[in-house]
Amino acid sequence: MTAKPVAVTVTNVDKIFRSRKGAEVHALSDVSLEVAAGEFISLIGPSGCGKSTLMRLVADLDGITSGEITVFGKTPEKARKDQDYGIAFQQAGLLPWRSVRANIELPLEIHGWEPRDRKERSDELLELIGLADFADHKPDQLSGGMKQRVAIARSLAERPRLLLMDEPFGALDEITREHMQNELVALCQETGAAVIFVTHSIPEAVFLSDRVVVMSPRPGRITEVIDLDFSSRDEELREDAAFYEGVTAVRNALHGGETAGARGVENR
Ligand SMILES: Nc1ncnc2c1ncn2[C@@H]1O[C@H](COP(=O)(O)OP(=O)(O)OP(=O)(O)O)[C@@H](O)[C@H]1O
């Protein structure tokens, strides 16, 4: 039997930030997590529990204190160099002087794609995010939701097998946000990418995720992992009893997190 392909493994990871004056912040404690290829995982927990830190460690934007992280079986550094993942954060981070198309093509340009191949790929992505008519617009001519779509298209440009998304919809109004969630579900189905998604929104985590990973206050630990097995993720799901059950399960896990964490409930 072949083993299930794994996108990310996090094994007994601790992260301690040390200031020059010797002060320590214990951000993550004994965190272990496995993300399968194509799986959608959300990280949720109180502010300061280390969600962004964990994401940054996977992305090789910071180094672990102890433990081990692998991305498609490689070190995070090797995976970064191989462009194995795309990143999208809360701020779309588009270059204002470049057109929508030129923003999407930026990583391809940096990595030496030929102009014809870049155009072919950006055409596909513009179609995918529904902004083909806006290819020549500048970011300041777009709404917040449209900018975020461009940022997501840019993160998908090199067809990564993994997307790291840190509150990508955090700055959007509720209607745009739900619309973007629907689009992300469709994009994931189309691309088959695994996703690690940081959010503060319980319904967002439940709607999007195969598993919701609940973290305790600092030092961040995983206190519970909630499996969600919905047959489809469409507008009807938002009104479904199973969806509300998921929301309640995550809410209970979050509220119970402090005591569970203090009692050292086993990580999953
Ligand atoms: N570079 C750093 N130096 C020192 N401390 C840091 C650094 N980065 C993060 N921290 C601390 O580590 C802890 C975890 O921060 P992190 O940003 O990962 O939390 P978070 O769960 O993403 O929070 P939020 O939900 O508010 O975005 C916090 O106490 C934060 O102050």
Ligand as a Chemical Component Dictionary entry (heavy atoms), coordinates in Angstrom:
data_LIG
# 
_chem_comp.id                   LIG 
_chem_comp.type                 NON-POLYMER 
_chem_comp.pdbx_formal_charge   0 
_chem_comp.three_letter_code    LIG 
# 
loop_
_chem_comp_atom.comp_id 
_chem_comp_atom.atom_id 
_chem_comp_atom.alt_atom_id 
_chem_comp_atom.type_symbol 
_chem_comp_atom.charge 
_chem_comp_atom.model_Cartn_x 
_chem_comp_atom.model_Cartn_y 
_chem_comp_atom.model_Cartn_z 
_chem_comp_atom.pdbx_ordinal 
LIG N1  N1  N 0 9.941  38.642 15.816 1  
LIG C1  C1  C 0 9.417  38.506 17.038 2  
LIG N2  N2  N 0 10.115 38.827 18.148 3  
LIG C2  C2  C 0 9.606  38.665 19.386 4  
LIG N3  N3  N 0 8.366  38.189 19.622 5  
LIG C3  C3  C 0 7.621  37.855 18.566 6  
LIG C4  C4  C 0 8.091  37.994 17.222 7  
LIG N4  N4  N 0 7.109  37.569 16.374 8  
LIG C5  C5  C 0 6.078  37.192 17.159 9  
LIG N5  N5  N 0 6.383  37.369 18.470 10 
LIG C6  C6  C 0 5.540  37.029 19.615 11 
LIG O1  O1  O 0 5.162  35.678 19.495 12 
LIG C7  C7  C 0 3.812  35.502 19.904 13 
LIG C8  C8  C 0 3.019  34.886 18.769 14 
LIG O2  O2  O 0 2.861  35.853 17.731 15 
LIG P1  P1  P 0 2.033  35.545 16.396 16 
LIG O3  O3  O 0 2.048  36.779 15.553 17 
LIG O4  O4  O 0 2.535  34.294 15.810 18 
LIG O5  O5  O 0 0.565  35.287 16.974 19 
LIG P2  P2  P 0 -0.815 35.141 16.202 20 
LIG O6  O6  O 0 -1.520 33.987 16.818 21 
LIG O7  O7  O 0 -0.585 35.115 14.735 22 
LIG O8  O8  O 0 -1.528 36.504 16.620 23 
LIG P3  P3  P 0 -2.690 37.352 15.902 24 
LIG O9  O9  O 0 -3.886 36.457 15.897 25 
LIG O10 O10 O 0 -2.866 38.531 16.798 26 
LIG O11 O11 O 0 -2.192 37.707 14.535 27 
LIG C9  C9  C 0 3.316  36.874 20.311 28 
LIG O12 O12 O 0 3.440  37.007 21.717 29 
LIG C10 C10 C 0 4.245  37.825 19.611 30 
LIG O13 O13 O 0 4.389  39.028 20.350 31 
# 
loop_
_chem_comp_bond.comp_id 
_chem_comp_bond.atom_id_1 
_chem_comp_bond.atom_id_2 
_chem_comp_bond.value_order 
_chem_comp_bond.pdbx_ordinal 
LIG N1  C1  SING 1  
LIG C1  N2  SING 2  
LIG C1  C4  DOUB 3  
LIG N2  C2  DOUB 4  
LIG C2  N3  SING 5  
LIG N3  C3  DOUB 6  
LIG C3  C4  SING 7  
LIG C3  N5  SING 8  
LIG C4  N4  SING 9  
LIG N4  C5  DOUB 10 
LIG C5  N5  SING 11 
LIG N5  C6  SING 12 
LIG C6  O1  SING 13 
LIG C6  C10 SING 14 
LIG O1  C7  SING 15 
LIG C7  C8  SING 16 
LIG C7  C9  SING 17 
LIG C8  O2  SING 18 
LIG O2  P1  SING 19 
LIG P1  O3  DOUB 20 
LIG P1  O4  SING 21 
LIG P1  O5  SING 22 
LIG O5  P2  SING 23 
LIG P2  O6  DOUB 24 
LIG P2  O7  SING 25 
LIG P2  O8  SING 26 
LIG O8  P3  SING 27 
LIG P3  O9  DOUB 28 
LIG P3  O10 SING 29 
LIG P3  O11 SING 30 
LIG C9  O12 SING 31 
LIG C9  C10 SING 32 
LIG C10 O13 SING 33 
# 
